[in-house]
Amino acid sequence: MSEPTEWCWGSLPGNAAGWYAVVMCYDPAEGMFPGCVMTPASWSTDRAIVGHAGPFPTEPDALRWAEAHDPEGPL
């Protein structure tokens, strides 16, 4: 599997399990935050996920990619 090169904006795919890099936005005034989630186990509708990439083989891989591709700049 090749590594993603950009974010997919919108909802997580409902049919592909795995670790996903995500961009979360709880309030536009506070900005966007990179993170990762495991689908479908840790997915819940209370998260404000606006973009995703993946799946990745591990949680550290997904988080590393999310932080390196933070739309508001690297951490």
C-alpha positions, 0 to 999 in steps of 0.5 A, a space after each residue: 500500500 502506498 502512503 497518501 500524499 494529501 488529505 481527503 476532506 469529508 467523512 471517514 470511509 465507512 467500509 475500510 477498517 484501519 488507522 487513519 490520520 485525521 484533521 479535527 476542528 471543534 470550533 473554527 475560531 480554534 483552528 484544526 488539529 491533527 490526530 489519528 483514529 482507528 476505524 471502526 472501533 474508535 470512531 464516534 459521531 461526537 468527533 469533529 473530523 473534517 479530513 482524513 488520510 489512510 489507512 495506515 498500518 499502525 497508530 504511530 504511522 498515522 499520527 506521524 503523517 497527520 502531524 507532518 501534513 498539518 494544514 496549519 503548519 507542522 508542529 
